[in-house]
Amino acid sequence: MIRPNYLVVLALLLCPLAVVSATSPLMPLDEIRPGMTGVGRTVFAGANIEEFKVHILGVLRNIAGPQRNLILAKLEGGPLAETGVIAGMSGSPVYIDGRLAGAISYSLGTFSKEPIAGITPIAEMREVAALSTRRPPSQKAKLDLPITRERLAAALASAFNRVRPFADRPEDVRAVQALGGASEVGAIATMLRPIATPLVMAGFQPDVQETIAGAFRDSGFIPMAGGSPQDPLHSSSEANPAPALRPGDAVGVNLITGDLSLGATGTVTDVEGNTVYAFGHPFYNLGPTDFPMTRAYVHTLLPSLFSSSKISTTGEIIGTFRQDRSTAISGTLGAGPQLIPIKLSLVTERGLKKSFTFDVVNDQLLTPLLTYVSIVNTLTSYEREYGAATFAVKGRAVIRKHGEITFEDVFTGNQPSIGAATYVAGPITFLLGNDFEPVEIAGVDITVTTSEQPRTATLERVWLDTVKPKAGQTVPLKLLLRSYRGEELTRTIPIAIPANASGTLQILVSDGSRLAQWEQREVRQPLEPHDIAQMIRALNKARKNNRLYIRLLSADAGGVVNGEYLSSLPPSVLAVFEADRNGGSFIPLRNATLGEWELQSDSAVTGSRLLTINVDPGE
């Protein structure tokens, strides 16, 4: 009889553990009254969840929109008397009578003397998991390159507009049984903001870090230096598996992983099966997302009169955040999302060879930004940022179902790292912002070869040794260039004159920039691609700095039809196209291109020359 009694006692002892591990019952908003006392849970240090008291002050209804409500509360316990509401507490669950009421999510003003917080009701947080819509293929805001803090801040603000009062006017807020009366609490509501989110940055140069930090700071984040996500203090293994994610645990959202790390940390509110709810306010209010969900480790607290914060780092990937909405972020435990791998190989004339790998999130606005800052940061970490230098870029970006974009160009000047990074990030921006269909980037692989010499050359003269070349003949075109050291360089390229050519022709020799300007004047309106294939073809044909472009031109008319160049069209065909110009698919051209050639150089080449020749029709 002793053994059965022992089993009964053991079962009774385990019952509380079973209750804790199950999903907590919910407390409806209508049952919450001022004067109630609850318990909040969060991590103040390490990975240990600690409790603090929550004193309910009232309920604010319709505060950020129809049926968007907030519970007003005063926090007590632990370090809160010294720190106030802490950045990184976002999502900390609040329980009243053992039932989950919501998540600590908003803080009151700046330099507040008491830790007064807003709590997002759990029912409003759970709504986000039911959403399954996809983001549209086009982005609301354009990211202009090269990136500066001002441009980045403008793009983020235009796209997401995260920082705003919880309610714009006191009269918009209806306070129910709130301490101090409706007018007072209404005024308090206009001061509530989402609790700042710690933005953890590891591996960034100070200048690059400040560019990112400044822009994200304007959007409600607190940037801080951190360690690598694979911190041995909180990583798990088969021999030492990490415990299941619990309400109150620290959690991370990673944007870059690998040799650089960029992510944000907050707190888990609830775990329902494999669904996780956190933050209680938006990360960036992006809607549907595919961001890595990670563990997080809190090293310590940083008390501050302005804004106290948790100093934390992100950890291993444990799932995917799939929704980023106004009341919460939500995701599922398990496999992480599909990220975009970026491999950067650096070869210097000093003999240094290094390879770097980064994985960045797949997002229409953030992917170009993260690609750009990853490249700029890596280059400036190993090469001088100021003074003349030359960076040669080679590589490719693989686009699923559509082939690849090839990179091959030279950038020189006082800050070639910006040119090199823009060269790679620009096409990604162009493709991800298209209006035709969603684009998936399988990966980016580039090699940057650097020199501390300003490798430039200037085109000074072009000529033919033949006075009057014949139709059907190949003639040598001579080009005289002068290097940055003043050395004269003569290059020769064979020019094939068509057999049916006659009369006056022109040979245009130009650098890429001037040729693009000439083509723009010729077309007289921007060419718009009609599908992804044309976009990739246009990107691969983009003019390069290390090229001289040669065009053999005649005065024959032609046109651009559906984005494709057609030269020397017969008058009858031109008449048909001209009659349908209102359709927008035809652009007339004043000159026909009879031949195209390129002269590649290991320097950035500038200059333009136009040579007029008279062709002998021959026999």
Secondary structure, DSSP 8 states (H G I E B T S, - for coil): -HHHHHHHHHHHHHHHHHHHHS---B--GGG--TT-EEEEEEEEEBTEEEEEEEEEEEEEESSSSTT--EEEEEEESTTHHHH-S-BT-TT-EEEETTEEEEEEEEEESSS-SS-EEEEEEHHHHHGGGG------SS-SS---SS--HHHHHHHHHHHH-----SSSSGGG-EEES-TT-HHHHHHHHTTEEE--EEEEEES--HHHHHHHHHHHHTTTEEEEE---SS-TTT---SSS------TT-EEEEEEEEESSEEEEEEEEEEEETTEEEE-SS-SS--EEEEEEEEEEEEEEEE--SS--EEEEEEEEEEEEEEEE-SS-EEEEESS----EEEEEEEEETTS-EEEEEEEE---TTHHHHHHHHHHHHHHHHHS-SSSSEEEEEEEEEEETTTEEEEEEEEEEES-HHHHHHHHHHHHHHHHHT-SSS---EEEEEEEEEEESS--EEEEEEEEES-SS-BTT-EEEEEEEEEETTS-EEEEEEEEE--TT--EEEEEEEEEHHHHHHHHHHHH-S----SSHHHHHHHHHT---TTEEEEEEEES--EEEETTEEE-S--HHHHHHHHHTGGGS-EEEESSEEEEEEEEE-SSEEE-EEEEEEEEB---
